[in-house]
């Protein structure tokens, strides 16, 4: 789970007992590819395979969600050293929790900050998905925003399959500790109130909508279209339960099928 929700932040600085050199952003312009403007403090190949995957990711999102194309830049800052990354984040965003990567939305800019670590591909797919989505529809509900990012953080060709989420939810359902509740997810508005299980359930609903029937995919696409045109829409739970009253049971069956197919005990 990453802290991938869009944030409208006020940059704060705290008084210090001693004056120290402030950590700076990477300044070398490495790559400009479609919407992506990538800066790094290390040499990044112009046609780096991860950048190419992120460029292709935009097409996957546009196709599956049927959202329009945007030309608004998404600025990505990559730090080679974890310590440098953390010092920059701690200084400029002191109230944020400890995360490997962030997506930040302001009135004028879409920005991703990340440490080039072992899970950079997953992290960037997640955060850049937020960027692509917010460049065209900046007002999705919290669970939907995170569910979409969790779905598209998986490698291309995986069809959104997220094994850790399957394992977590399957175990919780088997023990009787959890069942799908989309209406509750619709009520979530604070990112710090989302648990790992909430992220997993958000992903499960997205996988259910995009990987089962064309009718469910069209329902999601219609919801996204309304958000894009009118800036607001009724809760998605109302839309799906109106057309499919037993959707919660169907999504639980979908989870069981995924667990069986992937040999999750």
Secondary structure, 3 states (H helix, E strand, C coil): CCECCCCCCCCCCCCCCCCCCCCCCCCEEEEEECCEEEEECCCCCCCCHHHHHHHHHHHHHHHHHCCCCCCCCEEEEEECCHHHHHHHHHHHCCCCCCCCEEEEECCCCEEEEEECCCCHHHHHHHHHHHHHHHCCCCCCCHHHHHHHHHHHCCCCCCCCCCHHHHHHHHHHHHCCCCCCCHHHHHHCCCHHHCCHHHHHHHHHHHHHHHHCCHHHHHHHHHHHHHHHHHCCCCCHHHHHHHHCCCHHHHHHHHHHHHHHHCCCC
